[in-house]
Amino acid sequence: NAEYMGIVVFRLSYKRFSSEHISAKMSISLEKDKHRPLLADSEAQLTSNVAPNLSRAQKVLILSLTFTATLGSFNFGYCMGVFNTMDKQVPGEFNWGSDTSTNKGLVVSFLNIGAVIGAVIAGKAVDFFGRRRTLQFNTILFIVGGIIEFFANGLWLLVFGRLVSGVGVGVVSLAAPLYIAEIAPAHLRGALGSVPQLMVTIGILVSYLVGLPLPSSYDPAAGDNVWWRWMFLLAAIPAAVQLALFSFVFTFETPRWLLSNGRDTDAIAVLNKLVGYALVDTELIQLRKGMNRGENVSWKEVFHPRYRLSLVIGGGLAMLQQLMGINAVIFFSNDIFNSSGIENETLMTSIVGLVNVLMTVVAVFVMDIAGRRILLLIGTTGMCVFLIILGVVSFLPKSFAWISVVSVLLYIAFFAVSAGPIVWLLISEIYSSKVRGTAMSIATGLNWTMCILVSQFFLMIKDAIHDYGCFWLFAAFCVATFIFVAFLVPETKGRSLEEIEAILSKGL
């Protein structure tokens, strides 16, 4: 067979010639390969489902790339949580008085608004500049945002700093999962794809811990406690480390982006680093399925019937993740802990953050064993049960308040092992490489938009239907999510991104 004879000759040539000759011959081979048939689907699936025997150096490289990309995810979580522990110091320093509630809402909301903007921008940025370069440029937003917040002398400068940081949060919420999905082997993509969410939870927990030195209340006689300013600026440290690593150490793009932009020789060089020369041919065949060669994807094309199912799944999961009430329950957890006699707010938030981190660690280890679908189904069931219990406990005497505490922690545990990491992982897996950046920006934008709406209207809904009504409403959305996953979401465990695309392209 001429095709396989060509592969044999190519591999012999690899051993014989220098690296310069290798690059030249790879380019020639790829040009010829464009005109020859791909492997049969069954053969391609067989090769993609076999876990490659990665060397220790390749494993270290992939883990290092994952860690570098998720330094931005750490900042995502840190920026989301850092204001919670300084909500007494900042209003007191700026003399907000009766406007405290409104101004605190603005500080929180503008971070979310910035995240929506960042998610929309990131969709085109990752396709035009590349995944790595987008993450590299994004570090500047966290650094600049932290500096503005550090020097803020009033509400609007602080809000502007939060907006800048929020844009960084939105960009990294899309770019980091996408980058990892495109450098991780299929058999590790679930575990590595959960690391961004793990780093988000660690960032939130660290933001609570660094707030421990702050006084529990503002003392005008003590003057400005400058530690809260330094807390904002601390976000610049992981951003600077990420900028340095992507600028001087890990300077290459993902193979999929390189191939889609016609840089075939560079793509082969990166694949050789990631999976080894023996699997380069197989990976190339997989990657070039559905690959768009530097084409400009229009919004109209993103909504083509071929991509409709993946858009429905991605957008639906992104919205339902927020509608199941995670941010509202965390917000309400302080009142629940207070009712049980725990008055230290920093301790409360730290307990919640620790549970979130520990269960996300569990998700990292079981993701590629149990699978995405089964974890989502189990997770939404557990969340639903404990939301119902929270509603029921609202009618019981205060002596049963400990049940509420346990229920909140278990609700967060089920979220952390399922919807927390899996939604972001699936959003990075289910889209065709041709529309992945733009489609992910739609899903990410919907997620942040829903986050804003839940945050803004939660208290109004709570006043209208009471605590128990809110909990049961969120439980109803858990049921809706269970049905949605059961009927629409395929299992992606162990499948290459191209295989997932082939499954979803068949449509509804």
PATILUM-446555 format. One record per residue (C-alpha): x, y, z; residue number from 1. Coordinates in steps of 0.5 Angstrom, whole numbers, plus 500, padded with zeros to 3 digits. Each point is the difference from the previous one (the first is absolute). Example, Ala and Ser with C-alpha at 12.3 -4.5 7.8 and 13.67 -1.06 7.14 Angstrom:
# PATILUM-446555
PT    X    Y    Z  num
PT  525  491  516    1
PT  502  507  498    2
//
This chain:
# PATILUM-446555
PT    X    Y    Z  num
PT  500  500  500    1
PT  503  507  498    2
PT  497  503  506    3
PT  504  496  505    4
PT  506  499  496    5
PT  500  508  500    6
PT  500  500  508    7
PT  505  495  500    8
PT  505  504  496    9
PT  498  506  503   10
PT  502  497  507   11
PT  507  497  497   12
PT  501  507  498   13
PT  499  503  507   14
PT  505  496  503   15
PT  505  501  494   16
PT  500  508  499   17
PT  501  506  505   18
PT  495  504  503   19
PT  500  505  494   20
PT  499  494  495   21
PT  494  498  505   22
PT  496  506  499   23
PT  501  501  493   24
PT  498  492  499   25
PT  494  501  505   26
PT  497  506  496   27
PT  501  496  493   28
PT  496  494  503   29
PT  495  504  503   30
PT  499  503  493   31
PT  499  494  497   32
PT  496  497  506   33
PT  494  505  498   34
PT  499  496  494   35
PT  500  493  503   36
PT  494  497  503   37
PT  499  500  508   38
PT  500  494  504   39
PT  493  496  500   40
PT  496  503  506   41
PT  500  493  504   42
PT  508  500  499   43
PT  501  508  502   44
PT  495  498  506   45
PT  504  494  502   46
PT  507  504  500   47
PT  497  506  504   48
PT  497  496  506   49
PT  506  497  501   50
PT  504  504  506   51
PT  507  502  497   52
PT  506  497  504   53
PT  503  507  502   54
PT  507  501  502   55
PT  501  503  507   56
PT  502  507  496   57
PT  494  500  496   58
PT  496  499  507   59
PT  504  506  503   60
PT  499  504  494   61
PT  492  499  500   62
PT  500  501  507   63
PT  504  507  500   64
PT  496  502  494   65
PT  494  499  504   66
PT  502  503  506   67
PT  503  506  496   68
PT  493  501  497   69
PT  496  500  506   70
PT  504  505  504   71
PT  495  504  496   72
PT  494  496  503   73
PT  503  501  507   74
PT  499  508  499   75
PT  493  498  498   76
PT  498  497  506   77
PT  505  505  504   78
PT  496  506  497   79
PT  493  497  501   80
PT  501  499  508   81
PT  505  506  502   82
PT  495  505  501   83
PT  496  496  505   84
PT  505  500  506   85
PT  501  508  499   86
PT  492  502  499   87
PT  501  503  507   88
PT  507  504  499   89
PT  498  503  493   90
PT  493  503  502   91
PT  503  503  506   92
PT  506  503  497   93
PT  496  503  494   94
PT  495  502  505   95
PT  494  497  496   96
PT  495  500  506   97
PT  493  499  497   98
PT  503  499  493   99
PT  504  494  503  100
PT  495  494  497  101
PT  499  504  493  102
PT  508  501  499  103
PT  502  493  502  104
PT  495  497  495  105
PT  503  505  495  106
PT  507  497  502  107
PT  498  493  499  108
PT  496  501  494  109
PT  505  504  496  110
PT  505  494  501  111
PT  494  495  497  112
PT  499  505  494  113
PT  507  501  498  114
PT  500  492  500  115
PT  494  500  495  116
PT  505  505  496  117
PT  506  496  501  118
PT  496  493  497  119
PT  498  504  494  120
PT  506  503  498  121
PT  504  493  502  122
PT  496  496  495  123
PT  503  504  494  124
PT  507  501  504  125
PT  501  493  500  126
PT  499  499  493  127
PT  504  506  497  128
PT  506  500  505  129
PT  500  493  503  130
PT  498  497  506  131
PT  507  501  504  132
PT  501  507  497  133
PT  493  502  503  134
PT  502  497  507  135
PT  506  504  499  136
PT  497  506  499  137
PT  495  499  505  138
PT  505  500  506  139
PT  500  508  498  140
PT  493  501  502  141
PT  501  497  507  142
PT  506  504  501  143
PT  497  506  498  144
PT  493  499  504  145
PT  504  498  506  146
PT  504  507  500  147
PT  494  504  499  148
PT  496  497  505  149
PT  506  501  505  150
PT  501  507  498  151
PT  492  501  500  152
PT  498  506  504  153
PT  492  500  499  154
PT  495  495  498  155
PT  500  502  492  156
PT  508  498  500  157
PT  499  494  504  158
PT  494  498  495  159
PT  504  501  494  160
PT  506  496  503  161
PT  495  494  501  162
PT  497  501  493  163
PT  507  499  497  164
PT  502  494  505  165
PT  493  498  497  166
PT  502  500  493  167
PT  506  496  502  168
PT  495  495  504  169
PT  496  499  494  170
PT  506  499  495  171
PT  503  494  504  172
PT  493  497  502  173
PT  500  498  492  174
PT  508  500  498  175
PT  503  496  506  176
PT  495  494  499  177
PT  500  500  492  178
PT  508  500  500  179
PT  500  494  505  180
PT  495  496  496  181
PT  505  501  494  182
PT  506  498  503  183
PT  498  494  504  184
PT  499  493  498  185
PT  493  497  500  186
PT  501  496  505  187
PT  503  505  505  188
PT  495  506  497  189
PT  495  499  506  190
PT  505  501  505  191
PT  504  505  497  192
PT  493  504  498  193
PT  498  500  507  194
PT  506  503  503  195
PT  498  507  498  196
PT  494  500  504  197
PT  504  497  506  198
PT  505  506  499  199
PT  494  505  500  200
PT  498  496  507  201
PT  507  501  503  202
PT  500  507  498  203
PT  493  501  503  204
PT  503  497  507  205
PT  506  504  499  206
PT  496  506  500  207
PT  497  499  506  208
PT  506  498  504  209
PT  504  506  498  210
PT  494  504  503  211
PT  501  497  507  212
PT  505  506  502  213
PT  494  505  499  214
PT  496  502  506  215
PT  493  497  500  216
PT  497  508  500  217
PT  503  506  498  218
PT  503  505  505  219
PT  500  507  498  220
PT  505  502  505  221
PT  505  495  498  222
PT  500  503  493  223
PT  501  497  493  224
PT  502  492  501  225
PT  504  500  494  226
PT  500  492  500  227
PT  494  500  496  228
PT  503  504  494  229
PT  506  495  500  230
PT  495  494  500  231
PT  498  503  493  232
PT  507  501  497  233
PT  502  493  502  234
PT  496  498  494  235
PT  506  502  496  236
PT  505  495  503  237
PT  497  494  496  238
PT  498  504  494  239
PT  508  502  500  240
PT  502  493  501  241
PT  495  498  494  242
PT  503  505  495  243
PT  507  498  502  244
PT  499  493  498  245
PT  496  501  494  246
PT  505  505  497  247
PT  506  497  502  248
PT  499  492  501  249
PT  494  498  497  250
PT  500  504  493  251
PT  496  495  496  252
PT  493  500  498  253
PT  495  494  500  254
PT  500  495  494  255
PT  493  501  498  256
PT  501  508  500  257
PT  507  499  496  258
PT  496  495  495  259
PT  494  504  499  260
PT  505  506  498  261
PT  504  496  495  262
PT  506  499  505  263
PT  501  493  498  264
PT  507  499  502  265
PT  499  504  507  266
PT  494  496  501  267
PT  505  493  499  268
PT  505  503  505  269
PT  495  501  505  270
PT  497  493  499  271
PT  507  497  501  272
PT  501  503  506  273
PT  493  499  503  274
PT  499  492  498  275
PT  506  498  497  276
PT  502  499  492  277
PT  497  493  500  278
PT  493  503  501  279
PT  501  506  495  280
PT  497  497  494  281
PT  494  498  504  282
PT  499  506  503  283
PT  500  504  494  284
PT  495  496  497  285
PT  495  501  506  286
PT  502  508  500  287
PT  498  501  493  288
PT  493  498  500  289
PT  496  506  500  290
PT  506  504  500  291
PT  499  507  497  292
PT  506  503  497  293
PT  501  507  502  294
PT  492  501  498  295
PT  497  506  503  296
PT  494  497  503  297
PT  493  504  500  298
PT  495  501  505  299
PT  495  497  495  300
PT  504  494  499  301
PT  501  498  508  302
PT  492  499  500  303
PT  500  495  494  304
PT  496  494  501  305
PT  506  496  501  306
PT  502  504  506  307
PT  493  501  503  308
PT  500  494  505  309
PT  507  502  503  310
PT  498  507  500  311
PT  493  498  504  312
PT  504  495  505  313
PT  506  506  501  314
PT  495  505  501  315
PT  495  496  504  316
PT  505  498  505  317
PT  503  506  501  318
PT  494  504  502  319
PT  497  494  504  320
PT  507  500  504  321
PT  498  507  503  322
PT  492  498  500  323
PT  502  494  505  324
PT  501  506  505  325
PT  508  499  502  326
PT  501  507  501  327
PT  494  502  503  328
PT  501  494  505  329
PT  507  502  502  330
PT  497  507  501  331
PT  495  498  504  332
PT  505  495  504  333
PT  502  505  505  334
PT  493  501  502  335
PT  499  493  501  336
PT  506  499  504  337
PT  498  506  504  338
PT  494  497  502  339
PT  504  494  503  340
PT  504  504  504  341
PT  506  501  496  342
PT  502  507  500  343
PT  507  501  497  344
PT  498  501  493  345
PT  507  499  497  346
PT  500  493  503  347
PT  493  499  497  348
PT  503  502  493  349
PT  506  496  501  350
PT  497  494  502  351
PT  495  500  494  352
PT  507  502  495  353
PT  503  494  503  354
PT  495  495  499  355
PT  499  503  493  356
PT  508  499  499  357
PT  500  493  503  358
PT  494  497  495  359
PT  503  503  494  360
PT  506  496  501  361
PT  496  494  501  362
PT  497  502  493  363
PT  507  500  497  364
PT  501  493  502  365
PT  494  497  498  366
PT  498  504  494  367
PT  503  495  495  368
PT  498  494  504  369
PT  493  501  501  370
PT  498  505  494  371
PT  497  507  499  372
PT  493  497  499  373
PT  500  496  506  374
PT  503  505  505  375
PT  495  506  497  376
PT  494  495  502  377
PT  502  498  507  378
PT  502  507  501  379
PT  494  504  498  380
PT  496  494  504  381
PT  504  502  506  382
PT  499  507  500  383
PT  493  500  499  384
PT  499  495  506  385
PT  504  505  504  386
PT  496  506  497  387
PT  494  497  502  388
PT  502  499  507  389
PT  502  507  501  390
PT  493  502  498  391
PT  497  495  505  392
PT  505  502  506  393
PT  497  507  499  394
PT  494  498  503  395
PT  503  497  506  396
PT  502  503  507  397
PT  507  503  500  398
PT  503  494  504  399
PT  500  496  493  400
PT  504  505  497  401
PT  506  496  500  402
PT  497  496  495  403
PT  500  506  495  404
PT  507  501  501  405
PT  502  492  498  406
PT  495  501  494  407
PT  503  506  498  408
PT  507  497  500  409
PT  498  494  497  410
PT  496  504  494  411
PT  507  503  499  412
PT  503  493  500  413
PT  496  498  495  414
PT  501  506  496  415
PT  507  500  500  416
PT  501  492  498  417
PT  495  501  494  418
PT  497  507  497  419
PT  506  504  502  420
PT  505  497  496  421
PT  497  496  495  422
PT  496  506  497  423
PT  506  503  498  424
PT  503  494  498  425
PT  495  498  495  426
PT  499  507  498  427
PT  508  499  497  428
PT  498  493  498  429
PT  494  500  496  430
PT  501  506  494  431
PT  503  499  493  432
PT  507  502  500  433
PT  497  505  494  434
PT  496  504  505  435
PT  503  498  507  436
PT  502  507  502  437
PT  494  504  498  438
PT  495  494  502  439
PT  503  500  507  440
PT  500  507  500  441
PT  492  500  500  442
PT  500  494  505  443
PT  504  504  505  444
PT  497  507  499  445
PT  493  496  501  446
PT  503  498  507  447
PT  502  506  502  448
PT  494  504  498  449
PT  496  495  504  450
PT  505  501  506  451
PT  498  507  500  452
PT  493  499  499  453
PT  500  495  506  454
PT  504  505  504  455
PT  496  506  499  456
PT  493  497  500  457
PT  501  495  506  458
PT  498  504  506  459
PT  494  503  496  460
PT  498  492  499  461
PT  501  499  507  462
PT  496  505  502  463
PT  494  498  496  464
PT  500  492  501  465
PT  504  500  507  466
PT  507  496  501  467
PT  496  493  499  468
PT  497  502  493  469
PT  507  502  498  470
PT  503  493  502  471
PT  495  497  497  472
PT  500  504  493  473
PT  508  498  500  474
PT  498  493  501  475
PT  495  500  494  476
PT  506  502  496  477
PT  504  495  502  478
PT  494  495  498  479
PT  500  504  493  480
PT  508  499  500  481
PT  499  492  501  482
PT  495  499  494  483
PT  504  505  496  484
PT  507  496  501  485
PT  496  493  500  486
PT  497  501  493  487
PT  505  505  496  488
PT  507  500  503  489
PT  505  494  497  490
PT  505  497  504  491
PT  507  503  498  492
PT  505  496  504  493
PT  505  497  497  494
PT  498  503  493  495
PT  504  504  496  496
PT  497  507  498  497
PT  500  498  493  498
PT  495  494  502  499
PT  496  504  504  500
PT  499  505  495  501
PT  498  494  495  502
PT  495  498  505  503
PT  497  507  501  504
PT  500  502  493  505
PT  494  495  499  506
PT  495  505  503  507
PT  494  499  504  508
//
